[in-house]
């Protein structure tokens, strides 16, 4: 038995550990290939989401205020945990719903899943850290170090759902910002052809759905809400709340002014489209202007040492050969 076999836990040997690692990597590779070969249909997901939103708005218009008897229904494990800790009774539920909507998580159970992982992830990562440092003696740490690892796992688990939602929100807002000028151009064409705002939004959503699913979802939801809600201003305000993006906020304000004062829609949207396109060009020029300063450190660290070796290396070798002789 070599020294590595003595270190490994559960009586594992180096050969068995290698077999386990190879099997795990093979399983992950097969799983990745299988997932890559699956046929994804983003339009079907968007259609299901729009159907749910339409049913929800229809229920609100019919003023169906009869409380659902969820106590008689079978509760899932996540819902049961959330009910035990009474997390849904918090005053931050509406803000949390808006945050999840900005990340593209609009299902009815999105809040339940998020709150469940908010509770379960610290416990799970804390248990994994405890198992590694106390039971498996991983790392041979001091007692203070073990306690720090466990507390670090709990803290990481507490912030992990927040970081996940924040990352999704940033990616979605970036995608919306990139596709918005093109969407406004299509909206201008629809408005100039005589279509109403509802029909224009629906047509643009259908046309831009393959290029940018996020913007198509937002425009489709806004079109549905404009047709269902009694107050059209509320539908446009909901678009602003779901995205929380300055560019879309400007579009919403323009549409609200158009609805209120009757100003030409196509002219206002054309001005906004040109402005957003200019802003996108300015951001690209700004990144290009920062490029020389950004490349300074990699050049100093990676390129200049190699250049010095190539230029000065032969001379140093010649001097060393002369001194040795």
Secondary structure, DSSP 8 states (H G I E B T S, - for coil): --HHHHHSSTT--HHHHHHHHHHHHHHHHHHHHHHHHS---HHHHHHHHHHHHHHHHHHHHTT------GGGS---HHHHHHHHHTGGGSTTHHHHHHHHHHTT--STTHHHHHHHHHHHHHHHHHHHHHIIIIIS-TT---HHHHHHHHHHHHHHHHHHHHHHHHHHHHHHHHHHHHHHHHHHHHHHHHHHTT--HHHHHHHHHHHHTTT-HHHHHHHHHHHHHHHH-S-HHHHHHHHHHHH--HHHHHHHHHHHHHHHH---HHHHHHHHHHHHHHHHHHHHHHHHHHHHHHHHHHIIIIIHHHHHHHHHHHHHHHHHHHHH-
